[in-house]
Every structure is written in structure tokens, then in C-alpha cells.
Amino acid sequence: MVIRRANLADCDAIRTVFYRSIMAIRVTDYTQAHLNAWAAKHNARTLWENKLEQQYFFVAEQSGEILGFISLDTNAWLDLLYVAPQAQRQGVAAKLLEQTEMLASHLNFPQIWVDASVIARDFFIVQGFMLNEVYPKSLGNLTFMNSIMFKYVKNTHA
């Protein structure tokens, strides 16, 4: 598996991973209406192109297939971290996060932040993030319980 910077040519594959990873979530964690509303963002191609151009975006790729992706904005927020269903629980997200943490250190960010979903919270805790706040996040007329979390970035330049 290779972690590399994403580019605009990756947009459709990234959108597909986003959609498939959300639709593979167990309905016991969210209602089908929640999943449908969340996944609907995959249709907004211009939004995705803008994110690819404006954020630090990495993909995990194996044999020409994108297995996952992560993005970090210029304010030290992890905006996106998704892994294709067939590649989950194989270390893909951890490798993507590791690459992003190295970038954050290079950019001299003292910490990185994430607005984590219920199902992502445990992953981020295992990766050393600390819980700052749990809050209700609205998407249309639906509410998701999300967590603001942060992690101090190791300074590799000292």
C-alpha cells in the first residue's frame, strides 16, 4: 500500500470510497435516513474538487485502487477520513493518519482537531486523540452526536 498526495484525477474514486464506506455502516449505529443524508454529499462533485484543491489530501492506494483517504485543512482540522469497506480494520486509516500527522508537524501545527462521528470516536481515542466536547450536529432535519477531539502533534523539527 502506498500513501500519496491526492489529485483531481482521484476525485471520482474518492467520492466512491466516501459513499461506500458510509453505506456499509451498521444501521444499529445510525438510521437509514441518517446514512442516506450523510452519503448524499458524494454527489457534490464541485465540493469535492474544491476540497482536493484547498486541503492537504492523501490517498491510500494499492494496485491502482484507492482504499481510503484523509484530508487536513489549513486550520489543523482533519476534515475527512474514510476507508473502503473491504479495506477497513487493516491499518489503512492509521497509516493515513500517520502521514497527516507528519505533515502537521512539518507545518508546525501544535495540535490537530477532528469532528468525529460516533463510529469514528474509538479509532481516534486509540490513536491518541483526547475528547474535548460531545455535541449534537445537524444535517437537514437530522441530528448526529459528534465529538470534537484533538491530539498534540509531535514536533519532529526540534
LOTORLUM-658108 format. One record per residue (C-alpha): x, y, z. Coordinates in steps of 0.02 Angstrom, whole numbers, plus 50000, padded with zeros to 5 digits. Layout:
XYZ...
// end
This chain:
500005000050000500615017349953500095033650037500205048149915499535065649888497845065349804497475074849644495935079749545496025063749443495645054249605494005063649634492795050349572493675036149663493715046449824491865050249809491515031749784492515026849939491575040250038489875033749982490265015350003491065017450174489535026550241488275014550165489214999950245488925006850420487794995950526486035002750540486164999650727487385014350736486285026250634484595025550550484505022850363483915040850346485505046750434486595036350318485685042450162485845060750214487685058750257488115049150098487175061349985488675073049992489565061349871488525069049731489255086549756490735084749637491195103249644491295102249834492495087549820493555096149687493675111549799494225101049947495535092349840496225109149785496115118249953496605104950080498065093350110497345077250040498115059850044497515043249975497995025450017498185015649855498534997549816498634990149642497885005949569496375005649686496055019249813495715010849979495495026450085495825044950101496135058650228496145077550220496825091150332496305109150312497425124250338496725126750514497345109750576495645101250563495505083550495494055086050378493875068550304494485050950344493625036650255494135018850210493285007450085492304993350168493434979550101494974988150174494314992650346495174986150502496784983150406497774998350463497345009550316496605023550421498065022850543499325024350401498375038950326498305047550495500165044450524500575053050359499445067550403500235069450575501945070550493501285084250380500505093450528502185092850617503055099650462501755113750457502115117350641500325114150696500365111750886498865100150877497615093150754495745092850779494345081650718492445082250723492205063450743490645053250715490055040750844490825026450748492505035250724492715041050905493515024850968494765024550824495345042150866495485038051051496605023151010497645034850901497955046551048496595059551025495765067151176493925071151191493535089751201491645090151178490165079251127488805088951038487285086850925487705090350742486275094150624486145088750443484505094450372483175089050496484265075050567485415075650718487045066250738488025065350901489805070350859491385072950959492655086850947494345078750981496155084350972497905077350976499535086051010500725084650864502485078650895503715091550837504955082150727505975097950693506665100050870
// end
